[in-house]
Amino acid sequence: MTSLADIRSTFLDFYRRQGHAVVQSSPLVPRNDPTLMFTNSGMVQFKNLFTGVETRDYTRAATAQKCVRAGGKHNDLDNVGYTARHHTFFEMMGNFSFGDYFKEEAIRYSWELLTKEFGLNPDKLLVTVFHTDDEAANLWKKIAGLPDERIIRIATSDNFWMMGPTGPCGPCSEVFYDHGPSIWGGPPGSPEEDGDRFIEIWNIVFMQFEQFEDGTRRDLDAQSIDTGMGLERIGALLQGKHDNYDTDLMRALIEASAHATSSEPDGPGKMHHRVVADHLRSTSFLIADGVMPSNEGRGYVLRRIMRRAMRHAHQLGAQDPLMHRLVPALVQEMGAAYPELGQARALIEETLRAEETRFRQTLDRGLRLLDDELKGLPEGAALPGQAAFKLYDTYGFPLDLTQDALREKNRTVDTEGFDAAMAEQKAKARAAWAGSGEVADATHWYDLADAHGATEFLGYDTEEAEGQILAVLTGADQVEKAEAGTKVQVVLNQTPFYGEAGGQVGDTGTIRTETGLVRVTDCRRIAGLFVHVGEVAEGHVDRGQGAELKVDHDRRTGIRANHSATHLLNEALRAALGDHVVQRGSLNAHDRLRFDFSHNAALTPAEIERIEDEVNEMIRQNSAVETRVMTPDEARGMGAQALFGEKYGEEVRVVSMGKRAGSGKGTDQATYSIELCGGTHVRQTGDIGAFVLLSDGASSSGVRRIEALTGREALKHLAAQGQTLTEVAQVLKTPVSEVLDRVKALADERRALANEVAQLRRDIAMGGGGGAGAQAVEVGGVKFQGQVMQGVTGKDLPALIDSLKGQIGSGAVLLIADTGGKAAVAAGVTDDLKDRISAVDLLRAAVAELGGKGGGGRADMAQGGAASADNAEAAIKAAEGVLAQALEGVA
C-alpha cells in the first residue's frame, strides 16, 4: 500500500525533477493576505507573485501546503465526521508557474504524474474545461488522447477562477476519477453530479487574464499556473478506498482514539473517532503556528474546533481529557514532513489538556440542560433559541456545538430566536476580525525592493556607518528632495539602524548629508527594505546623496540589554515551570521589556523569586554572547528555541548565552540559552547589569505576560523602592529592618478597631438609638420585624439580621439602612421557616418600592440596594404583603 507520506514525497520529487523549487509549507496564519483567517489553499503564500507585487529567485514551484477550512467563507466544520471527504485540516499539493510554463506543460505534467508516477488507469480519468477554452480541450486530446465525451465543457464559475472582482483570473480544468457504475452518481455537469461515482482529484487554474471593473479583460503579460490536489483525496484513491478516513494516516489516528477510549474504531462510535482524528490535526497545527484558544478571531475558531472534538471524545466515554494523549500519534505520522509539530509538542499537549480540563467542568451540566430542555418539547420540535443561547452564555457552547449534538437526535435549533437572544454576544464572537497580514497597499515598497534589492544591515557590528540614499518618500510618493519640516521615509543601500522585528523596537538617531539632517524616530522593515521614518530637521536631503548614519547609542544599549535578558528569562521560565513554556510575543524597548509566554496559572512568589534569581545569576556569569549563522535544521538540531508560527529563511542567526551550572567545566559546560534570533544583543551577559521582574499577569487565555526592567532602569527602580522604604520607616519611627512587623501590627490594630466600631454601631442600632424602637408584628401567625436603621452600613446588616432573628426566635426580618443618599437593604428568615418563606422574595419586594431592582442571596439571608431610603415605610409594607401572601399560600 502506498502511504500518504509516500504520495506526498512522490509528488514533490516529480516536480523537483521538472525544475520546480520545492517550497516549504507556509504557516496556517497568512502573512500576506489580511482578508483570510487561515491559509486555505496552496496559492496563498504565492499571491504577491501572481499579482506581480513580489518576485523570487524561482519561476516554478511545488508545495505540500497545510490548510484549514473552519471559519469564514471556507467552513467545512459542520460536515466533518459525517461525510467521506470533509476535513477542517487537509494537505493541498500543488505546482505553480509564475510566468514560466502554461497550459501545455501543466497538462502534460499532470497526466504523466497521474498515469505513470501514480499508476492510475487512464480509462478511469475524465476532465472538465471552461466551455470556451478550446485550447485546453485540444491539449487534453493531444497529450492524454482523451475522446470528446471525456472532455466535459462547463459554462459555470466552477471552471473559471477569479482572485476577486478585479485582477488575475482564468479558466480551470479539473481531473475526475470514475469509480464505476456500482456507485451512484453522474459526471460533472449532469443532474447526478453530486453522487460519489465521479470524484474530483485535481484542479488546474490557467491564470491568463486580468479583469477590470467594467468587466473587460486583457491577456496577462505573465500567464501563470496554479494547481491543487488534495493529499487525502488522492491518497484514498491510490489506496483503493472510497473514504478519506480509511487512508493509512487517518486510520492510525482513528485507531489511537479507539485505543485511548477502549472502544472499537468501526463500532457505534465510528463517527466520533473520525471527528477526533480530524480535529486533532487542525488544533495541533494551529497551536504549532501560534494560534491560542480565545474568544475572538482565529483563537475563537480554534476553541470551537477543540470543544467539538472534546464533546465527541465525551460521547466515546472518555472520562478524562483525551486529546492531548493523542498528540504523540500525530507527531509520529506527520512530524517528519512538518517538524514544527515535534518542536511544539509540549505546548500542544499542555494547551489541549488545559482547555479540555476547563471545558469538561461544564460539559456534563450543559448536556444535562440540553436534555432537560428537550424533554418538554414535542417529538422532532426545534430547540428554542433562548435555550441554545443559555447553553452558549452559561456553559460556553457555541451554536454549532449545540446543533451538532442535536443533529444526532434529528433535531434543529431555532436560529432566529438564538440570534435575537444573543445580539451583542454574537456580534462580538463572529465579528469580522481585522486580520494580521501585511499591509495590502505596499506596491511601492516592492517596486523599490525590485529596483534596488534588500537593504544591507550593518547594525550587528556598528552603530555608525555611511550609506547612499536610494529613495526619499513623503507618504507613498517618491520625491527628489525634502526640505526642513517635512516628514519623510528614507531608504538607503545599507544601514546600522535596526528595523522593528521579533519584538525589538526600531532604532532612532540621525541621517546627515552635505545639505541636511534627518532625525530618525523609527525604523521599520517592509519587503526587505529598512525604512527610516523621521523628519528633516535641517536644510534638505536629496535622493542619491551620500549620508552619515548614527544610531542613538544610549537607546540601543538599553534595547540590547532588554533583548538579551528576554532570552535568559525565556529559559528561566522553562526551567521553573516546564517545557510547555513557549514565547508568545515580546517587546524589547530601551527602558523596559515585556514577555508573553504559554502558561495557565499565575506565578507564585516562590516561582517569581526563582526566575529572577536565575536570570541575575546568568548576568553575573558575564559569559560571552555568541552568534552563528546556520540552516534552520542545524539550529534545531542543536536545541535552538524558535518562535512558533514564524517563517525562517534558508539561513538563520542563532544566539547563545550563559552556561548551565553543574554541566561541566570550561568549554564542556552546556549552553544555557540557544535561540533563533535576528535582534541585537549585548557582548557579555554582564552588560545587562541587573534584572528586576516587576509583574506577572494574564495576557489572554493560556498566555501570561511578564513586565521587567534591566540595567540602569532596574537600578533606578530598586533605588526608588529603597527610598520609599526609608521614608516609611521614618514615618513609623522604626528601623527599616522592622518595618514589615510594624505594618502588620498596625494592620491588625486597624482591623480590631474597625470591628469594634462596627459592633458599637450595631449595639446602638439594637438599643433603639438607630432603629426608632421598632417592634415585631404578627403576620399570618408569624413574627415580622421591619425597621429603618441610622448610622449603620450595608456591611453591618447581616449581623443585625442574625441578632434580630435570635430575639424573635421564629419569623422574618427586613432592615433598611439609610446611608445618606443611598439605601442598603437586607432580609432574613429563621431556619424553621425558610422552606415556606424566601428572604429573596421579601428583599426584592422592598427594593422595588425603593426604586431599585434585583438583589439576591439565600432563602435565609438576602441583600440588595437602592438609590434612596425615602420610601422606606412603603418598602416595609411591601415585604410584609409578600410575607402574608406566602403564608396564605401554604395555609
Salt bridges, closest charged atoms under 4 A:
ASP13 OD1 - ARG16 NH1 2.61
ASP33 OD2 - LYS47 NZ 3.17
GLU54 OE2 - ARG56 NE 3.23
GLU91 OE1 - ARG8 NE 2.80
ASP100 OD2 - ARG60 NE 2.82
GLU104 OE2 - ARG108 NH2 2.90
GLU104 OE2 - LYS142 NZ 2.99
GLU117 OE2 - ARG17 NH2 3.03
ASP133 OD1 - LYS103 NZ 2.77
ASP134 OD1 - ARG153 NH1 2.81
GLU135 OE1 - LYS103 NZ 3.36
ASP148 OD1 - LYS141 NZ 2.64
ASP178 OD1 - ARG197 NE 2.73
ASP196 OD1 - ARG85 NH2 2.71
GLU210 OE1 - ARG218 NH2 3.04
ASP221 OD1 - ARG218 NH1 3.47
GLU232 OE2 - ARG281 NH2 2.85
ASP243 OD2 - ARG274 NH1 2.92
GLU255 OE2 - ARG251 NE 3.28
ASP266 OD2 - ARG251 NH2 2.69
ASP278 OD1 - HIS87 ND1 3.33
ASP278 OD2 - HIS279 ND1 2.90
ASP289 OD2 - LYS66 NZ 3.16
GLU340 OE2 - LYS66 NZ 2.25
GLU349 OE2 - ARG345 NE 2.97
GLU350 OE2 - ARG353 NH2 2.86
GLU355 OE2 - ARG303 NE 2.69
GLU355 OE2 - ARG307 NE 3.64
GLU355 OE1 - ARG358 NH2 2.81
GLU356 OE2 - ARG360 NE 3.36
ASP364 OD1 - HIS314 NE2 3.40
ASP371 OD1 - LYS409 NZ 3.90
ASP372 OD1 - LYS375 NZ 3.76
ASP400 OD2 - ARG304 NH2 2.43
ASP404 OD1 - ARG308 NH2 3.04
ASP404 OD2 - ARG311 NH2 2.98
ASP404 OD2 - HIS312 NE2 2.66
GLU408 OE2 - ARG311 NH2 2.85
ASP419 OD1 - LYS426 NZ 2.95
GLU463 OE1 - HIS553 ND1 2.84
GLU463 OE2 - ARG560 NH1 2.74
GLU480 OE2 - ARG543 NE 3.15
ASP507 OD2 - ARG556 NH2 2.76
ASP522 OD2 - ARG524 NE 3.20
GLU535 OE1 - LYS487 NZ 3.47
GLU538 OE1 - ARG512 NH1 3.74
ASP542 OD1 - HIS540 ND1 2.87
GLU571 OE1 - ARG574 NE 3.77
GLU571 OE2 - ARG660 NH2 2.76
ASP579 OD1 - ARG574 NH2 3.77
ASP591 OD1 - HIS590 ND1 3.93
ASP591 OD1 - ARG592 NH1 3.22
ASP596 OD1 - ARG705 NE 2.72
GLU617 OE1 - ARG620 NH2 3.07
ASP633 OD1 - ARG636 NH1 3.75
GLU675 OE1 - HIS567 NE2 3.77
ASP696 OD2 - ARG704 NH2 3.05
GLU713 OE2 - LYS716 NZ 3.62
ASP748 OD1 - ARG751 NH2 2.27
ASP796 OD2 - ARG761 NE 2.90
ASP796 OD1 - ARG762 NH1 3.66
ASP802 OD1 - LYS805 NZ 3.93
ASP831 OD1 - LYS834 NZ 3.96
ASP860 OD1 - ARG858 NE 2.93
